[in-house]
Amino acid sequence: MRKRIILSLILVSFVIISYNLISEKKSLIEIKNTGESSGKDGDLYFKRREYINAVKMYNKAILKDYENNDIYYKLSMCYKELKKYIKSIDCLDKAIKILENKINEKEMLL
């Protein structure tokens, strides 16, 4: 009985992991087929530690939304992982400047 429960749990875990991997792979295929990108697309690659592909997706996302400090921050983290520290710092500086501008705009409204 105990073995049956353990085997059932292992099987359920395997099915869940397989489903997540298949869903992630479908998402990556959709990205490649559409040629469009959002920050979420970069996140998929970042999770997989495919930093070069994540950089490509984040750069495409920046073209659509160049005032998104989160994308610049994530791009900075990719460059850090790729050991491109100057680019990482530049992106982080950009993220900070955008965030400062957003804060200043909100203060002006008060």
N, CA, C and O atoms as a printed pandas DataFrame, in Angstrom:
     atom_number atom_name residue_name chain_id  residue_number  x_coord  y_coord  z_coord
0              1         N          MET        A               1    0.819   -1.188    0.000
1              2        CA          MET        A               1    0.000    0.000    0.000
2              3         C          MET        A               1    0.866    1.255    0.000
3              4         O          MET        A               1    0.626    2.191   -0.762
4              5         N          ARG        A               2    1.866    1.257    0.858
5              6        CA          ARG        A               2    2.752    2.407    0.966
6              7         C          ARG        A               2    3.526    2.630   -0.338
7              8         O          ARG        A               2    3.700    3.765   -0.782
8              9         N          LYS        A               3    3.981    1.537   -0.939
9             10        CA          LYS        A               3    4.703    1.638   -2.207
10            11         C          LYS        A               3    3.801    2.204   -3.294
11            12         O          LYS        A               3    4.243    2.994   -4.128
12            13         N          ARG        A               4    2.564    1.807   -3.282
13            14        CA          ARG        A               4    1.603    2.270   -4.284
14            15         C          ARG        A               4    1.390    3.794   -4.157
15            16         O          ARG        A               4    1.308    4.492   -5.168
16            17         N          ILE        A               5    1.303    4.295   -2.944
17            18        CA          ILE        A               5    1.133    5.739   -2.718
18            19         C          ILE        A               5    2.362    6.496   -3.196
19            20         O          ILE        A               5    2.253    7.523   -3.866
20            21         N          ILE        A               6    3.526    5.980   -2.845
21            22        CA          ILE        A               6    4.774    6.633   -3.264
22            23         C          ILE        A               6    4.883    6.638   -4.780
23            24         O          ILE        A               6    5.233    7.663   -5.364
24            25         N          LEU        A               7    4.596    5.536   -5.421
25            26        CA          LEU        A               7    4.644    5.471   -6.886
26            27         C          LEU        A               7    3.625    6.420   -7.514
27            28         O          LEU        A               7    3.905    7.054   -8.531
28            29         N          SER        A               8    2.457    6.512   -6.910
29            30        CA          SER        A               8    1.436    7.433   -7.423
30            31         C          SER        A               8    1.913    8.882   -7.326
31            32         O          SER        A               8    1.735    9.666   -8.259
32            33         N          LEU        A               9    2.517    9.227   -6.198
33            34        CA          LEU        A               9    3.041   10.585   -6.027
34            35         C          LEU        A               9    4.146   10.894   -7.036
35            36         O          LEU        A               9    4.198   11.988   -7.598
36            37         N          ILE        A              10    5.014    9.936   -7.257
37            38        CA          ILE        A              10    6.087   10.106   -8.238
38            39         C          ILE        A              10    5.504   10.292   -9.629
39            40         O          ILE        A              10    5.956   11.153  -10.384
40            41         N          LEU        A              11    4.516    9.499   -9.966
41            42        CA          LEU        A              11    3.878    9.595  -11.274
42            43         C          LEU        A              11    3.197   10.948  -11.458
43            44         O          LEU        A              11    3.326   11.567  -12.514
44            45         N          VAL        A              12    2.477   11.408  -10.446
45            46        CA          VAL        A              12    1.811   12.713  -10.528
46            47         C          VAL        A              12    2.843   13.822  -10.681
47            48         O          VAL        A              12    2.649   14.740  -11.479
48            49         N          SER        A              13    3.936   13.750   -9.927
49            50        CA          SER        A              13    5.004   14.746  -10.041
50            51         C          SER        A              13    5.589   14.762  -11.444
51            52         O          SER        A              13    5.833   15.825  -12.016
52            53         N          PHE        A              14    5.809   13.582  -11.989
53            54        CA          PHE        A              14    6.362   13.475  -13.334
54            55         C          PHE        A              14    5.420   14.106  -14.364
55            56         O          PHE        A              14    5.868   14.816  -15.264
56            57         N          VAL        A              15    4.131   13.849  -14.232
57            58        CA          VAL        A              15    3.140   14.406  -15.163
58            59         C          VAL        A              15    3.121   15.925  -15.070
59            60         O          VAL        A              15    3.075   16.605  -16.095
60            61         N          ILE        A              16    3.156   16.464  -13.860
61            62        CA          ILE        A              16    3.137   17.921  -13.678
62            63         C          ILE        A              16    4.389   18.555  -14.277
63            64         O          ILE        A              16    4.299   19.563  -14.977
64            65         N          ILE        A              17    5.535   17.980  -14.011
65            66        CA          ILE        A              17    6.790   18.513  -14.560
66            67         C          ILE        A              17    6.773   18.441  -16.081
67            68         O          ILE        A              17    7.172   19.396  -16.747
68            69         N          SER        A              18    6.323   17.340  -16.632
69            70        CA          SER        A              18    6.248   17.188  -18.087
70            71         C          SER        A              18    5.323   18.224  -18.702
71            72         O          SER        A              18    5.645   18.819  -19.730
72            73         N          TYR        A              19    4.180   18.439  -18.077
73            74        CA          TYR        A              19    3.224   19.434  -18.573
74            75         C          TYR        A              19    3.839   20.825  -18.577
75            76         O          TYR        A              19    3.681   21.571  -19.543
76            77         N          ASN        A              20    4.540   21.179  -17.503
77            78        CA          ASN        A              20    5.185   22.500  -17.436
78            79         C          ASN        A              20    6.248   22.651  -18.508
79            80         O          ASN        A              20    6.357   23.709  -19.127
80            81         N          LEU        A              21    7.027   21.616  -18.732
81            82        CA          LEU        A              21    8.066   21.677  -19.764
82            83         C          LEU        A              21    7.457   21.815  -21.157
83            84         O          LEU        A              21    7.954   22.581  -21.983
84            85         N          ILE        A              22    6.383   21.075  -21.415
85            86        CA          ILE        A              22    5.716   21.147  -22.715
86            87         C          ILE        A              22    5.115   22.536  -22.924
87            88         O          ILE        A              22    5.224   23.098  -24.014
88            89         N          SER        A              23    4.483   23.090  -21.893
89            90        CA          SER        A              23    3.889   24.425  -21.998
90            91         C          SER        A              23    4.956   25.474  -22.276
91            92         O          SER        A              23    4.761   26.370  -23.097
92            93         N          GLU        A              24    6.081   25.354  -21.588
93            94        CA          GLU        A              24    7.174   26.297  -21.782
94            95         C          GLU        A              24    7.732   26.186  -23.201
95            96         O          GLU        A              24    8.016   27.198  -23.842
96            97         N          LYS        A              25    7.885   24.971  -23.680
97            98        CA          LYS        A              25    8.410   24.758  -25.031
98            99         C          LYS        A              25    7.447   25.323  -26.075
99           100         O          LYS        A              25    7.887   25.922  -27.056
100          101         N          LYS        A              26    6.133   25.140  -25.875
101          102        CA          LYS        A              26    5.148   25.713  -26.798
102          103         C          LYS        A              26    5.250   27.228  -26.814
103          104         O          LYS        A              26    5.161   27.845  -27.875
104          105         N          SER        A              27    5.435   27.830  -25.653
105          106        CA          SER        A              27    5.563   29.287  -25.573
106          107         C          SER        A              27    6.783   29.764  -26.358
107          108         O          SER        A              27    6.719   30.765  -27.072
108          109         N          LEU        A              28    7.886   29.046  -26.221
109          110        CA          LEU        A              28    9.102   29.425  -26.941
110          111         C          LEU        A              28    8.915   29.273  -28.449
111          112         O          LEU        A              28    9.410   30.095  -29.220
112          113         N          ILE        A              29    8.209   28.235  -28.870
113          114        CA          ILE        A              29    7.936   28.041  -30.302
114          115         C          ILE        A              29    7.063   29.171  -30.821
115          116         O          ILE        A              29    7.299   29.675  -31.919
116          117         N          GLU        A              30    6.065   29.576  -30.058
117          118        CA          GLU        A              30    5.201   30.687  -30.464
118          119         C          GLU        A              30    5.999   31.975  -30.623
119          120         O          GLU        A              30    5.766   32.744  -31.555
120          121         N          ILE        A              31    6.936   32.207  -29.716
121          122        CA          ILE        A              31    7.781   33.403  -29.808
122          123         C          ILE        A              31    8.555   33.385  -31.113
123          124         O          ILE        A              31    8.601   34.390  -31.823
124          125         N          LYS        A              32    9.162   32.251  -31.435
125          126        CA          LYS        A              32    9.961   32.143  -32.652
126          127         C          LYS        A              32    9.096   32.300  -33.898
127          128         O          LYS        A              32    9.531   32.904  -34.879
128          129         N          ASN        A              33    7.883   31.764  -33.872
129          130        CA          ASN        A              33    7.009   31.827  -35.043
130          131         C          ASN        A              33    6.437   33.215  -35.285
131          132         O          ASN        A              33    6.304   33.637  -36.434
132          133         N          THR        A              34    6.097   33.934  -34.215
133          134        CA          THR        A              34    5.486   35.258  -34.396
134          135         C          THR        A              34    6.527   36.335  -34.641
135          136         O          THR        A              34    6.249   37.328  -35.313
136          137         N          GLY        A              35    7.719   36.148  -34.103
137          138        CA          GLY        A              35    8.765   37.154  -34.268
138          139         C          GLY        A              35    8.562   38.363  -33.375
139          140         O          GLY        A              35    9.358   39.301  -33.421
140          141         N          GLU        A              36    7.519   38.361  -32.566
141          142        CA          GLU        A              36    7.273   39.467  -31.656
142          143         C          GLU        A              36    7.755   39.072  -30.264
143          144         O          GLU        A              36    7.964   37.897  -29.963
144          145         N          SER        A              37    7.923   40.089  -29.431
145          146        CA          SER        A              37    8.447   39.806  -28.112
146          147         C          SER        A              37    7.853   40.732  -27.065
147          148         O          SER        A              37    7.455   41.862  -27.347
148          149         N          SER        A              38    7.808   40.214  -25.853
149          150        CA          SER        A              38    7.460   41.026  -24.701
150          151         C          SER        A              38    8.456   40.664  -23.608
151          152         O          SER        A              38    9.259   39.746  -23.769
152          153         N          GLY        A              39    8.398   41.381  -22.511
153          154        CA          GLY        A              39    9.294   41.065  -21.403
154          155         C          GLY        A              39    9.097   39.650  -20.896
155          156         O          GLY        A              39   10.040   39.019  -20.418
156          157         N          LYS        A              40    7.865   39.147  -21.000
157          158        CA          LYS        A              40    7.577   37.788  -20.530
158          159         C          LYS        A              40    8.329   36.752  -21.365
159          160         O          LYS        A              40    8.730   35.704  -20.859
160          161         N          ASP        A              41    8.514   37.057  -22.641
161          162        CA          ASP        A              41    9.263   36.138  -23.504
162          163         C          ASP        A              41   10.714   36.048  -23.034
163          164         O          ASP        A              41   11.295   34.964  -22.979
164          165         N          GLY        A              42   11.281   37.184  -22.703
165          166        CA          GLY        A              42   12.639   37.198  -22.164
166          167         C          GLY        A              42   12.725   36.438  -20.856
167          168         O          GLY        A              42   13.720   35.770  -20.573
168          169         N          ASP        A              43   11.652   36.548  -20.049
169          170        CA          ASP        A              43   11.628   35.837  -18.772
170          171         C          ASP        A              43   11.708   34.323  -18.968
171          172         O          ASP        A              43   12.367   33.623  -18.200
172          173         N          LEU        A              44   11.032   33.827  -20.002
173          174        CA          LEU        A              44   11.082   32.379  -20.276
174          175         C          LEU        A              44   12.515   31.933  -20.545
175          176         O          LEU        A              44   12.978   30.926  -20.010
176          177         N          TYR        A              45   13.209   32.703  -21.385
177          178        CA          TYR        A              45   14.596   32.354  -21.694
178          179         C          TYR        A              45   15.490   32.520  -20.461
179          180         O          TYR        A              45   16.387   31.711  -20.223
180          181         N          PHE        A              46   15.235   33.575  -19.680
181          182        CA          PHE        A              46   16.050   33.804  -18.490
182          183         C          PHE        A              46   15.935   32.623  -17.529
183          184         O          PHE        A              46   16.937   32.169  -16.976
184          185         N          LYS        A              47   14.715   32.127  -17.330
185          186        CA          LYS        A              47   14.500   30.974  -16.445
186          187         C          LYS        A              47   15.283   29.759  -16.922
187          188         O          LYS        A              47   15.773   28.962  -16.122
188          189         N          ARG        A              48   15.390   29.635  -18.229
189          190        CA          ARG        A              48   16.115   28.490  -18.806
190          191         C          ARG        A              48   17.624   28.730  -18.877
191          192         O          ARG        A              48   18.382   27.885  -19.354
192          193         N          ARG        A              49   18.035   29.889  -18.398
193          194        CA          ARG        A              49   19.440   30.314  -18.411
194          195         C          ARG        A              49   19.978   30.467  -19.825
195          196         O          ARG        A              49   21.172   30.297  -20.072
196          197         N          GLU        A              50   19.088   30.787  -20.743
197          198        CA          GLU        A              50   19.473   31.084  -22.124
198          199         C          GLU        A              50   19.566   32.612  -22.242
199          200         O          GLU        A              50   18.700   33.266  -22.823
200          201         N          TYR        A              51   20.641   33.148  -21.672
201          202        CA          TYR        A              51   20.756   34.591  -21.499
202          203         C          TYR        A              51   20.882   35.352  -22.814
203          204         O          TYR        A              51   20.386   36.473  -22.927
204          205         N          ILE        A              52   21.529   34.767  -23.796
205          206        CA          ILE        A              52   21.663   35.451  -25.094
206          207         C          ILE        A              52   20.292   35.617  -25.738
207          208         O          ILE        A              52   19.979   36.686  -26.262
208          209         N          ASN        A              53   19.473   34.568  -25.703
209          210        CA          ASN        A              53   18.115   34.676  -26.246
210          211         C          ASN        A              53   17.263   35.628  -25.415
211          212         O          ASN        A              53   16.436   36.357  -25.961
212          213         N          ALA        A              54   17.459   35.624  -24.102
213          214        CA          ALA        A              54   16.713   36.540  -23.238
214          215         C          ALA        A              54   17.066   37.993  -23.587
215          216         O          ALA        A              54   16.189   38.856  -23.636
216          217         N          VAL        A              55   18.347   38.251  -23.828
217          218        CA          VAL        A              55   18.778   39.603  -24.213
218          219         C          VAL        A              55   18.074   40.037  -25.500
219          220         O          VAL        A              55   17.604   41.170  -25.606
220          221         N          LYS        A              56   18.005   39.134  -26.468
221          222        CA          LYS        A              56   17.330   39.454  -27.728
222          223         C          LYS        A              56   15.865   39.815  -27.492
223          224         O          LYS        A              56   15.359   40.790  -28.048
224          225         N          MET        A              57   15.194   39.023  -26.666
225          226        CA          MET        A              57   13.772   39.266  -26.401
226          227         C          MET        A              57   13.565   40.566  -25.625
227          228         O          MET        A              57   12.647   41.329  -25.923
228          229         N          TYR        A              58   14.417   40.818  -24.632
229          230        CA          TYR        A              58   14.287   42.056  -23.861
230          231         C          TYR        A              58   14.559   43.278  -24.742
231          232         O          TYR        A              58   13.890   44.303  -24.609
232          233         N          ASN        A              59   15.532   43.168  -25.635
233          234        CA          ASN        A              59   15.804   44.295  -26.541
234          235         C          ASN        A              59   14.626   44.557  -27.480
235          236         O          ASN        A              59   14.310   45.710  -27.772
236          237         N          LYS        A              60   13.983   43.500  -27.949
237          238        CA          LYS        A              60   12.783   43.681  -28.777
238          239         C          LYS        A              60   11.662   44.320  -27.957
239          240         O          LYS        A              60   10.925   45.174  -28.449
240          241         N          ALA        A              61   11.548   43.895  -26.707
241          242        CA          ALA        A              61   10.505   44.453  -25.837
242          243         C          ALA        A              61   10.758   45.934  -25.560
243          244         O          ALA        A              61    9.813   46.716  -25.448
244          245         N          ILE        A              62   12.013   46.315  -25.450
245          246        CA          ILE        A              62   12.359   47.720  -25.215
246          247         C          ILE        A              62   11.939   48.581  -26.405
247          248         O          ILE        A              62   11.542   49.733  -26.229
248          249         N          LEU        A              63   12.026   48.031  -27.606
249          250        CA          LEU        A              63   11.598   48.789  -28.782
250          251         C          LEU        A              63   10.119   49.146  -28.697
251          252         O          LEU        A              63    9.695   50.184  -29.204
252          253         N          LYS        A              64    9.337   48.285  -28.056
253          254        CA          LYS        A              64    7.901   48.531  -27.898
254          255         C          LYS        A              64    7.608   49.433  -26.698
255          256         O          LYS        A              64    6.693   50.256  -26.740
256          257         N          ASP        A              65    8.386   49.274  -25.639
257          258        CA          ASP        A              65    8.120   49.979  -24.386
258          259         C          ASP        A              65    9.445   50.445  -23.784
259          260         O          ASP        A              65    9.957   49.840  -22.842
260          261         N          TYR        A              66    9.989   51.518  -24.335
261          262        CA          TYR        A              66   11.319   51.962  -23.942
262          263         C          TYR        A              66   11.354   52.654  -22.576
263          264         O          TYR        A              66   12.434   52.994  -22.093
264          265         N          GLU        A              67   10.213   52.865  -21.956
265          266        CA          GLU        A              67   10.155   53.486  -20.634
266          267         C          GLU        A              67    9.818   52.471  -19.536
267          268         O          GLU        A              67    9.318   52.847  -18.476
268          269         N          ASN        A              68   10.087   51.200  -19.787
269          270        CA          ASN        A              68    9.787   50.151  -18.818
270          271         C          ASN        A              68   11.065   49.806  -18.051
271          272         O          ASN        A              68   11.937   49.103  -18.562
272          273         N          ASN        A              69   11.164   50.306  -16.827
273          274        CA          ASN        A              69   12.375   50.086  -16.036
274          275         C          ASN        A              69   12.585   48.608  -15.697
275          276         O          ASN        A              69   13.727   48.177  -15.532
276          277         N          ASP        A              70   11.513   47.827  -15.589
277          278        CA          ASP        A              70   11.650   46.401  -15.280
278          279         C          ASP        A              70   12.411   45.657  -16.374
279          280         O          ASP        A              70   13.233   44.786  -16.090
280          281         N          ILE        A              71   12.131   46.006  -17.612
281          282        CA          ILE        A              71   12.824   45.329  -18.723
282          283         C          ILE        A              71   14.314   45.658  -18.696
283          284         O          ILE        A              71   15.152   44.780  -18.901
284          285         N          TYR        A              72   14.641   46.930  -18.442
285          286        CA          TYR        A              72   16.063   47.294  -18.357
286          287         C          TYR        A              72   16.747   46.577  -17.196
287          288         O          TYR        A              72   17.902   46.165  -17.310
288          289         N          TYR        A              73   16.033   46.431  -16.079
289          290        CA          TYR        A              73   16.605   45.711  -14.941
290          291         C          TYR        A              73   16.883   44.248  -15.317
291          292         O          TYR        A              73   17.958   43.721  -15.032
292          293         N          LYS        A              74   15.918   43.611  -15.950
293          294        CA          LYS        A              74   16.093   42.210  -16.344
294          295         C          LYS        A              74   17.204   42.060  -17.383
295          296         O          LYS        A              74   17.967   41.094  -17.357
296          297         N          LEU        A              75   17.281   43.018  -18.285
297          298        CA          LEU        A              75   18.357   43.011  -19.275
298          299         C          LEU        A              75   19.713   43.135  -18.572
299          300         O          LEU        A              75   20.690   42.487  -18.950
300          301         N          SER        A              76   19.744   43.976  -17.550
301          302        CA          SER        A              76   20.962   44.126  -16.756
302          303         C          SER        A              76   21.382   42.806  -16.117
303          304         O          SER        A              76   22.565   42.467  -16.095
304          305         N          MET        A              77   20.409   42.067  -15.602
305          306        CA          MET        A              77   20.714   40.776  -14.975
306          307         C          MET        A              77   21.250   39.770  -15.998
307          308         O          MET        A              77   22.125   38.964  -15.681
308          309         N          CYS        A              78   20.725   39.819  -17.220
309          310        CA          CYS        A              78   21.244   38.939  -18.284
310          311         C          CYS        A              78   22.695   39.255  -18.588
311          312         O          CYS        A              78   23.539   38.362  -18.668
312          313         N          TYR        A              79   22.973   40.546  -18.758
313          314        CA          TYR        A              79   24.353   40.943  -19.064
314          315         C          TYR        A              79   25.295   40.571  -17.923
315          316         O          TYR        A              79   26.446   40.204  -18.161
316          317         N          LYS        A              80   24.816   40.663  -16.697
317          318        CA          LYS        A              80   25.642   40.253  -15.555
318          319         C          LYS        A              80   25.981   38.775  -15.659
319          320         O          LYS        A              80   27.129   38.380  -15.454
320          321         N          GLU        A              81   24.979   37.956  -15.979
321          322        CA          GLU        A              81   25.207   36.515  -16.113
322          323         C          GLU        A              81   26.156   36.198  -17.274
323          324         O          GLU        A              81   26.895   35.214  -17.233
324          325         N          LEU        A              82   26.124   37.044  -18.307
325          326        CA          LEU        A              82   27.010   36.856  -19.463
326          327         C          LEU        A              82   28.391   37.480  -19.230
327          328         O          LEU        A              82   29.258   37.458  -20.104
328          329         N          LYS        A              83   28.569   38.039  -18.023
329          330        CA          LYS        A              83   29.821   38.689  -17.620
330          331         C          LYS        A              83   30.147   39.918  -18.476
331          332         O          LYS        A              83   31.312   40.246  -18.699
332          333         N          LYS        A              84   29.102   40.581  -18.945
333          334        CA          LYS        A              84   29.252   41.841  -19.677
334          335         C          LYS        A              84   28.852   42.953  -18.705
335          336         O          LYS        A              84   27.764   43.523  -18.786
336          337         N          TYR        A              85   29.770   43.233  -17.792
337          338        CA          TYR        A              85   29.452   44.060  -16.644
338          339         C          TYR        A              85   29.189   45.529  -17.005
339          340         O          TYR        A              85   28.344   46.169  -16.380
340          341         N          ILE        A              86   29.886   46.059  -17.986
341          342        CA          ILE        A              86   29.658   47.450  -18.385
342          343         C          ILE        A              86   28.238   47.610  -18.930
343          344         O          ILE        A              86   27.533   48.550  -18.565
344          345         N          LYS        A              87   27.821   46.695  -19.800
345          346        CA          LYS        A              87   26.462   46.742  -20.337
346          347         C          LYS        A              87   25.436   46.551  -19.216
347          348         O          LYS        A              87   24.383   47.189  -19.211
348          349         N          SER        A              88   25.753   45.676  -18.278
349          350        CA          SER        A              88   24.863   45.443  -17.147
350          351         C          SER        A              88   24.659   46.734  -16.352
351          352         O          SER        A              88   23.531   47.089  -16.010
352          353         N          ILE        A              89   25.742   47.420  -16.065
353          354        CA          ILE        A              89   25.663   48.676  -15.314
354          355         C          ILE        A              89   24.901   49.734  -16.101
355          356         O          ILE        A              89   24.095   50.473  -15.536
356          357         N          ASP        A              90   25.158   49.807  -17.422
357          358        CA          ASP        A              90   24.441   50.786  -18.256
358          359         C          ASP        A              90   22.927   50.558  -18.211
359          360         O          ASP        A              90   22.153   51.508  -18.088
360          361         N          CYS        A              91   22.521   49.308  -18.310
361          362        CA          CYS        A              91   21.081   48.997  -18.268
362          363         C          CYS        A              91   20.493   49.293  -16.895
363          364         O          CYS        A              91   19.366   49.775  -16.783
364          365         N          LEU        A              92   21.251   49.008  -15.873
365          366        CA          LEU        A              92   20.784   49.292  -14.519
366          367         C          LEU        A              92   20.653   50.801  -14.308
367          368         O          LEU        A              92   19.695   51.263  -13.690
368          369         N          ASP        A              93   21.611   51.561  -14.821
369          370        CA          ASP        A              93   21.515   53.030  -14.750
370          371         C          ASP        A              93   20.265   53.527  -15.462
371          372         O          ASP        A              93   19.566   54.405  -14.956
372          373         N          LYS        A              94   19.986   52.972  -16.623
373          374        CA          LYS        A              94   18.796   53.357  -17.384
374          375         C          LYS        A              94   17.529   53.034  -16.595
375          376         O          LYS        A              94   16.602   53.843  -16.548
376          377         N          ALA        A              95   17.490   51.863  -15.981
377          378        CA          ALA        A              95   16.328   51.472  -15.173
378          379         C          ALA        A              95   16.121   52.454  -14.018
379          380         O          ALA        A              95   14.992   52.847  -13.725
380          381         N          ILE        A              96   17.208   52.842  -13.372
381          382        CA          ILE        A              96   17.125   53.779  -12.247
382          383         C          ILE        A              96   16.638   55.143  -12.714
383          384         O          ILE        A              96   15.796   55.754  -12.056
384          385         N          LYS        A              97   17.157   55.633  -13.845
385          386        CA          LYS        A              97   16.728   56.934  -14.374
386          387         C          LYS        A              97   15.238   56.930  -14.712
387          388         O          LYS        A              97   14.526   57.888  -14.408
388          389         N          ILE        A              98   14.777   55.869  -15.332
389          390        CA          ILE        A              98   13.355   55.771  -15.679
390          391         C          ILE        A              98   12.510   55.771  -14.408
391          392         O          ILE        A              98   11.480   56.441  -14.334
392          393         N          LEU        A              99   12.959   55.011  -13.412
393          394        CA          LEU        A              99   12.229   54.943  -12.151
394          395         C          LEU        A              99   12.211   56.308  -11.454
395          396         O          LEU        A              99   11.186   56.713  -10.907
396          397         N          GLU        A             100   13.339   57.010  -11.476
397          398        CA          GLU        A             100   13.396   58.355  -10.890
398          399         C          GLU        A             100   12.420   59.295  -11.594
399          400         O          GLU        A             100   11.733   60.081  -10.942
400          401         N          ASN        A             101   12.358   59.214  -12.923
401          402        CA          ASN        A             101   11.424   60.048  -13.677
402          403         C          ASN        A             101    9.981   59.748  -13.300
403          404         O          ASN        A             101    9.167   60.660  -13.162
404          405         N          LYS        A             102    9.669   58.473  -13.134
405          406        CA          LYS        A             102    8.308   58.092  -12.740
406          407         C          LYS        A             102    7.968   58.648  -11.362
407          408         O          LYS        A             102    6.855   59.121  -11.134
408          409         N          ILE        A             103    8.929   58.589  -10.448
409          410        CA          ILE        A             103    8.708   59.112   -9.093
410          411         C          ILE        A             103    8.514   60.626   -9.142
411          412         O          ILE        A             103    7.624   61.167   -8.485
412          413         N          ASN        A             104    9.350   61.304   -9.924
413          414        CA          ASN        A             104    9.228   62.760  -10.048
414          415         C          ASN        A             104    7.887   63.162  -10.645
415          416         O          ASN        A             104    7.282   64.144  -10.214
416          417         N          GLU        A             105    7.420   62.409  -11.633
417          418        CA          GLU        A             105    6.120   62.705  -12.235
418          419         C          GLU        A             105    4.995   62.550  -11.218
419          420         O          GLU        A             105    4.068   63.359  -11.182
420          421         N          LYS        A             106    5.079   61.525  -10.405
421          422        CA          LYS        A             106    4.052   61.310   -9.383
422          423         C          LYS        A             106    4.093   62.405   -8.328
423          424         O          LYS        A             106    3.047   62.840   -7.845
424          425         N          GLU        A             107    5.298   62.858   -7.963
425          426        CA          GLU        A             107    5.415   63.925   -6.972
426          427         C          GLU        A             107    4.828   65.224   -7.496
427          428         O          GLU        A             107    4.241   65.996   -6.738
428          429         N          MET        A             108    4.986   65.464   -8.788
429          430        CA          MET        A             108    4.442   66.678   -9.398
430          431         C          MET        A             108    2.911   66.670   -9.361
431          432         O          MET        A             108    2.279   67.724   -9.292
432          433         N          LEU        A             109    2.332   65.487   -9.408
433          434        CA          LEU        A             109    0.886   65.383   -9.382
434          435         C          LEU        A             109    0.320   65.629   -7.987
435          436         O          LEU        A             109   -0.856   65.961   -7.840
436          437         N          LEU        A             110    1.151   65.466   -6.972
437          438        CA          LEU        A             110    0.677   65.657   -5.597
438          439         C          LEU        A             110    0.668   67.073   -5.235
439          440         O          LEU        A             110    0.297   67.421   -4.113
